[in-house]
Amino acid sequence: MQLASRRVRDVVLISTLEPFRVESCVPDINIQVQWVARLSPPSGRELFDSGAVWRLHEGEAGFQFDFSAPILGVQPYKRLLVDAGFRQATLQMNEQSFAGVSCEAGPLEYPLDELLIMHRLAQERAIELHGVGIVGPDGASNLFVGHSGAGKSTTARLWTSLHDVEILSDDRIIVREDLVREGLVREDDDRRGADGLETPCRDTGVGELKQVLRLRDCSASRTNHSVQDDRFPLQLAQHNRAKLHDTAKLGRGGMRMYGTPWHGEAHFALPQSAPLQRIFVLEHGQDNVLTRLTRSQVVGELFARSFVPFHRHEYVDSALSFLERVADTVPCYRYSFEPDERAVERIVRFRD
């Protein structure tokens, strides 16, 4: 996601987004920030009302997101105009809303950043889930999903207190296919240079400043503490060539989970990823009981804990189709647990 503006402060990232800043010139989403004297009332058919900060309307060539807050007046204080594919966007900031106000909203402040990613994922084979992603002491990568209050942050704290682990996020995790072409290169390598490296960004506008955010393809590992740079995909592919070739012959790829900037109470958020080996649906209970879920149960449980744009049926259909693929690829269990160290050791010792 590339953010461009003529004002320095528009591209200064807040602390939660800063770890996800990268140098790149092949973004999936381009956002141009513009300051306007005022914003007119919303037009077009209303598609969704969050009941709080934002509303969604049909735009001339895509969608229009309006963001409002009582402290900043009746009119929207910013408006996002984005195409239907969520690739090109203009973010209009309302000067009138901030006149005489000491505070100033950052262009990418929550929930705009998450809304953009959530809608972009709807165009791809990926989804955002309410969960905590943990790379365990033995290198096993597990995703614990749950509603608010199910014990995600508690699970993250328990694991970090007992073992040397990586917590990708304690609240929001993105899951997508580990896309590999011909068992050697990543799907997006055709957008790179001939040597497989990304080309440094260039400023194309006069006085224009840019920042690029990315949910990185860096690998988190507890058995290898070095982070693999995603600018060298061939090294990783060659290392796993035989395994990838076998996977390709089976006609099914693996899944990968990604940390996000949107953390929970435990404040874990890493710009890293890991192969997804198991999924556990958290619920409070007794005796730390694991129950294997059927395919339909997996789809239902994960969909209930997903972030999907419900205003378009094709987005919902896409999410359900992807979750079916997850169910066919990753073992999933219901985990009725007690919040103490025994719950952690039950998973560490667990074998499918």
C-alpha positions as CSV (number, residue, x, y, z in Angstrom):
1,M,0.0,0.0,0.0
2,Q,1.7,3.2,-1.2
3,L,0.7,6.6,0.3
4,A,1.8,9.7,-1.5
5,S,1.3,13.4,-0.7
6,R,3.0,16.8,-1.1
7,R,2.9,17.3,2.7
8,V,5.5,15.6,4.9
9,R,3.1,15.0,7.8
10,D,0.7,13.1,5.6
11,V,3.2,10.3,5.1
12,V,4.6,10.2,8.6
13,L,3.4,6.8,9.9
14,I,2.0,6.3,13.4
15,S,4.0,4.0,15.7
16,T,1.9,0.9,15.0
17,L,2.3,1.2,11.2
18,E,6.0,2.1,11.2
19,P,7.3,-1.5,11.6
20,F,5.4,-2.4,8.4
21,R,7.1,0.4,6.2
22,V,9.2,-1.0,3.3
23,E,10.9,0.3,0.2
24,S,9.0,-0.9,-2.8
25,C,7.6,0.4,-6.1
26,V,5.2,-2.4,-6.9
27,P,2.3,-1.7,-4.4
28,D,-1.1,-3.3,-4.8
29,I,-2.8,-0.2,-3.6
30,N,-1.9,3.4,-4.5
31,I,-3.3,6.2,-2.4
32,Q,-2.9,9.9,-3.3
33,V,-3.6,12.3,-0.4
34,Q,-5.3,15.6,-1.3
35,W,-6.4,18.5,0.9
36,V,-9.6,20.2,-0.2
37,A,-11.4,23.3,1.2
38,R,-14.5,21.4,2.1
39,L,-16.3,18.1,1.4
40,S,-19.8,18.0,0.1
41,P,-22.4,15.8,1.7
42,P,-22.2,12.1,0.5
43,S,-23.8,11.2,-2.7
44,G,-24.7,7.9,-4.3
45,R,-26.5,4.9,-2.9
46,E,-25.5,4.0,0.7
47,L,-24.1,0.5,0.9
48,F,-23.1,0.3,4.5
49,D,-23.2,2.3,7.7
50,S,-20.8,1.2,10.4
51,G,-22.9,3.0,13.1
52,A,-19.8,4.8,14.2
53,V,-17.0,6.5,12.2
54,W,-17.5,5.5,8.6
55,R,-20.1,5.0,5.9
56,L,-19.8,3.5,2.4
57,H,-21.6,4.8,-0.7
58,E,-21.4,3.9,-4.4
59,G,-19.0,6.1,-6.2
60,E,-18.8,7.1,-9.9
61,A,-16.2,4.5,-10.7
62,G,-16.0,2.5,-7.5
63,F,-16.7,3.2,-3.9
64,Q,-16.8,6.2,-1.6
65,F,-15.9,5.9,2.1
66,D,-16.8,8.9,4.3
67,F,-15.3,9.3,7.8
68,S,-17.0,11.5,10.4
69,A,-16.6,12.5,14.0
70,P,-18.8,14.9,16.1
71,I,-15.8,16.8,17.3
72,L,-14.8,17.6,13.7
73,G,-18.3,18.8,12.5
74,V,-21.2,17.5,10.6
75,Q,-19.5,17.0,7.2
76,P,-16.9,14.1,6.6
77,Y,-13.4,15.0,7.8
78,K,-12.0,12.7,5.1
79,R,-13.2,10.8,2.1
80,L,-11.7,7.9,0.3
81,L,-12.5,7.5,-3.4
82,V,-11.4,4.1,-4.6
83,D,-11.9,2.0,-7.7
84,A,-13.8,-1.3,-7.7
85,G,-10.6,-3.4,-7.6
86,F,-9.1,-1.4,-4.6
87,R,-5.9,-0.5,-6.5
88,Q,-6.1,3.2,-7.1
89,A,-7.5,5.6,-4.5
90,T,-7.7,9.3,-3.7
91,L,-8.0,10.3,-0.1
92,Q,-9.5,13.8,0.3
93,M,-8.9,15.5,3.6
94,N,-11.3,18.3,4.6
95,E,-9.5,21.5,5.6
96,Q,-12.7,23.0,7.0
97,S,-13.0,20.2,9.6
98,F,-9.6,20.9,11.0
99,A,-9.8,24.7,11.0
100,G,-9.2,25.9,14.6
101,V,-8.8,22.4,15.9
102,S,-5.5,21.5,17.6
103,C,-5.6,17.8,16.6
104,E,-5.2,16.5,13.0
105,A,-6.2,13.1,11.9
106,G,-3.6,11.0,10.1
107,P,-4.6,9.9,6.6
108,L,-4.2,6.2,7.4
109,E,-5.5,6.2,10.9
110,Y,-7.6,3.2,11.9
111,P,-10.0,2.1,10.6
112,L,-9.1,3.3,7.1
113,D,-5.9,1.2,6.9
114,E,-7.7,-2.0,7.9
115,L,-10.7,-1.3,5.6
116,L,-8.3,-0.9,2.6
117,I,-6.6,-4.2,3.3
118,M,-9.8,-6.1,4.1
119,H,-11.4,-5.0,0.8
120,R,-8.2,-5.7,-1.1
121,L,-8.0,-9.2,0.3
122,A,-11.6,-9.8,-1.0
123,Q,-10.1,-9.5,-4.5
124,E,-7.5,-12.2,-3.8
125,R,-7.3,-15.7,-2.2
126,A,-6.9,-14.4,1.3
127,I,-8.8,-13.4,4.4
128,E,-8.3,-11.6,7.7
129,L,-9.2,-13.6,10.8
130,H,-9.8,-12.7,14.5
131,G,-6.9,-14.7,15.9
132,V,-3.4,-14.9,17.4
133,G,-0.6,-16.4,15.3
134,I,2.2,-18.1,17.2
135,V,5.4,-19.7,16.0
136,G,6.2,-22.1,18.8
137,P,9.5,-23.2,20.4
138,D,9.7,-26.2,18.1
139,G,9.0,-24.1,15.0
140,A,5.3,-25.2,14.7
141,S,3.1,-22.4,13.4
142,N,-0.3,-22.4,14.9
143,L,-3.3,-20.0,14.6
144,F,-5.7,-19.6,17.5
145,V,-8.9,-17.9,16.4
146,G,-11.6,-16.6,18.7
147,H,-14.3,-14.0,19.2
148,S,-13.5,-11.1,21.6
149,G,-13.1,-12.5,25.1
150,A,-12.3,-16.0,23.9
151,G,-8.8,-15.8,25.3
152,K,-6.5,-14.7,22.4
153,S,-4.5,-12.2,24.3
154,T,-4.4,-14.5,27.3
155,T,-3.1,-17.2,25.0
156,A,-0.4,-14.9,23.7
157,R,0.7,-14.0,27.2
158,L,0.8,-17.6,28.4
159,W,3.0,-18.7,25.5
160,T,5.5,-15.8,25.9
161,S,5.7,-16.4,29.6
162,L,6.6,-20.1,29.1
163,H,8.5,-20.4,25.8
164,D,10.6,-18.5,23.4
165,V,8.0,-17.9,20.7
166,E,7.1,-15.4,17.9
167,I,3.7,-13.8,18.2
168,L,2.7,-12.4,14.8
169,S,-0.4,-10.7,16.2
170,D,-2.6,-11.2,19.2
171,D,-5.8,-10.1,17.5
172,R,-5.8,-9.9,13.7
173,I,-4.1,-12.4,11.4
174,I,-4.2,-12.6,7.6
175,V,-4.2,-16.0,6.0
176,R,-3.5,-16.5,2.3
177,E,-2.2,-19.2,0.0
178,D,1.5,-19.7,-0.3
179,L,1.5,-18.9,-4.0
180,V,4.4,-20.4,-5.9
181,R,4.7,-20.6,-9.6
182,E,6.3,-23.8,-11.0
183,G,7.7,-24.5,-7.5
184,L,10.4,-21.8,-7.9
185,V,9.1,-18.2,-7.8
186,R,6.4,-16.3,-6.0
187,E,3.3,-15.1,-7.9
188,D,4.4,-11.5,-7.9
189,D,7.9,-12.0,-9.1
190,D,6.9,-11.0,-12.6
191,R,6.6,-7.5,-11.3
192,R,10.2,-7.5,-10.2
193,G,13.4,-6.9,-12.2
194,A,15.2,-9.6,-14.1
195,D,17.4,-10.4,-11.1
196,G,14.3,-11.0,-8.9
197,L,15.0,-7.8,-6.8
198,E,12.6,-4.9,-6.3
199,T,13.5,-1.7,-8.0
200,P,14.0,1.3,-5.6
201,C,11.1,3.7,-5.5
202,R,11.4,7.0,-7.4
203,D,9.5,10.2,-6.8
204,T,7.4,10.8,-9.9
205,G,5.7,13.9,-8.7
206,V,7.2,17.3,-8.0
207,G,7.8,17.6,-4.3
208,E,5.8,14.4,-3.7
209,L,6.6,12.2,-0.7
210,K,5.8,8.5,-0.5
211,Q,5.6,5.8,2.0
212,V,4.9,2.1,1.3
213,L,3.3,-0.3,3.8
214,R,3.4,-4.0,3.3
215,L,2.3,-7.1,5.2
216,R,5.7,-8.7,4.5
217,D,6.7,-12.2,3.3
218,C,9.4,-12.3,5.9
219,S,9.6,-15.7,7.6
220,A,9.4,-16.0,11.4
221,S,11.1,-19.0,12.9
222,R,12.1,-20.1,16.3
223,T,14.6,-22.6,15.0
224,N,16.3,-20.0,12.8
225,H,16.3,-16.6,14.4
226,S,17.4,-14.8,11.3
227,V,14.6,-13.2,9.2
228,Q,14.6,-14.3,5.6
229,D,14.5,-11.2,3.4
230,D,11.6,-11.6,0.9
231,R,13.7,-9.9,-1.8
232,F,15.4,-13.2,-2.4
233,P,12.6,-15.6,-3.3
234,L,14.7,-18.0,-5.3
235,Q,16.9,-18.8,-2.3
236,L,13.8,-19.9,-0.3
237,A,12.3,-21.7,-3.3
238,Q,15.5,-23.7,-4.0
239,H,15.8,-24.7,-0.4
240,N,12.3,-26.1,-0.4
241,R,12.2,-27.2,-4.1
242,A,11.5,-30.9,-3.5
243,K,8.8,-30.2,-1.0
244,L,7.1,-27.6,-3.3
245,H,7.3,-29.9,-6.3
246,D,5.5,-32.6,-4.3
247,T,2.8,-30.1,-3.2
248,A,2.3,-28.9,-6.8
249,K,1.8,-32.5,-7.9
250,L,-1.0,-32.9,-5.4
251,G,-2.7,-29.8,-6.8
252,R,-2.9,-28.0,-3.5
253,G,-0.6,-25.4,-1.9
254,G,-0.1,-24.6,1.7
255,M,-1.4,-21.6,3.6
256,R,0.6,-18.8,5.2
257,M,-0.3,-16.5,8.1
258,Y,0.8,-12.9,8.4
259,G,1.1,-10.5,11.3
260,T,-0.8,-7.2,11.1
261,P,-0.5,-3.8,12.7
262,W,-3.9,-4.3,14.5
263,H,-3.0,-5.8,17.8
264,G,-5.1,-6.7,20.8
265,E,-4.7,-6.2,24.5
266,A,-1.3,-7.9,24.7
267,H,0.1,-5.5,22.0
268,F,1.8,-8.1,19.8
269,A,2.2,-7.1,16.1
270,L,5.1,-8.3,13.9
271,P,5.7,-7.6,10.2
272,Q,6.5,-11.3,9.6
273,S,4.8,-14.4,8.3
274,A,5.0,-18.2,8.8
275,P,3.6,-21.4,7.2
276,L,0.3,-22.2,8.8
277,Q,0.3,-25.7,10.2
278,R,-2.8,-25.9,12.4
279,I,-5.8,-23.8,13.4
280,F,-7.5,-24.0,16.9
281,V,-10.9,-22.4,17.6
282,L,-10.6,-21.1,21.1
283,E,-13.4,-21.4,23.7
284,H,-13.3,-21.4,27.5
285,G,-13.8,-24.9,29.1
286,Q,-12.2,-27.6,31.2
287,D,-9.5,-30.2,30.8
288,N,-8.0,-28.7,27.6
289,V,-10.0,-30.8,25.1
290,L,-9.2,-30.9,21.4
291,T,-11.8,-31.9,18.9
292,R,-11.1,-32.2,15.2
293,L,-13.6,-30.2,13.1
294,T,-15.3,-31.3,9.9
295,R,-14.9,-29.4,6.7
296,S,-18.2,-27.6,7.0
297,Q,-17.6,-26.8,10.7
298,V,-14.2,-25.3,9.8
299,V,-15.8,-23.0,7.2
300,G,-18.6,-21.9,9.6
301,E,-16.3,-21.3,12.6
302,L,-13.7,-19.4,10.6
303,F,-16.3,-17.3,8.7
304,A,-17.9,-16.3,12.0
305,R,-14.4,-14.9,13.1
306,S,-13.5,-13.3,9.8
307,F,-13.4,-9.7,8.6
308,V,-15.3,-9.7,5.3
309,P,-17.0,-6.8,3.4
310,F,-20.6,-8.0,3.7
311,H,-22.0,-5.3,1.5
312,R,-21.3,-7.3,-1.7
313,H,-22.4,-10.9,-2.1
314,E,-19.4,-11.7,-4.4
315,Y,-17.0,-10.7,-1.5
316,V,-18.9,-13.1,0.8
317,D,-18.9,-15.9,-1.9
318,S,-15.1,-15.4,-2.4
319,A,-14.5,-15.6,1.4
320,L,-16.5,-18.8,1.7
321,S,-14.7,-20.4,-1.3
322,F,-11.3,-19.5,0.2
323,L,-12.2,-20.9,3.6
324,E,-13.2,-24.2,2.0
325,R,-9.7,-24.3,0.6
326,V,-8.3,-23.6,4.0
327,A,-10.4,-26.4,5.5
328,D,-9.0,-28.8,2.8
329,T,-5.4,-27.7,3.5
330,V,-5.0,-27.0,7.2
331,P,-6.1,-29.3,10.2
332,C,-8.5,-27.4,12.4
333,Y,-9.6,-28.2,15.9
334,R,-11.9,-26.8,18.6
335,Y,-9.9,-26.1,21.7
336,S,-11.8,-26.0,24.9
337,F,-9.1,-24.8,27.3
338,E,-8.3,-23.6,30.8
339,P,-6.1,-20.4,30.9
340,D,-3.0,-21.8,32.5
341,E,0.3,-23.4,31.5
342,R,-1.3,-26.8,31.0
343,A,-3.1,-25.3,28.0
344,V,0.2,-24.4,26.4
345,E,1.8,-27.7,27.0
346,R,-1.2,-29.5,25.6
347,I,-0.5,-27.9,22.2
348,V,3.3,-28.2,22.4
349,R,2.9,-32.0,22.9
350,F,0.1,-32.4,20.5
351,R,0.5,-34.5,17.4
352,D,-2.1,-34.8,14.6
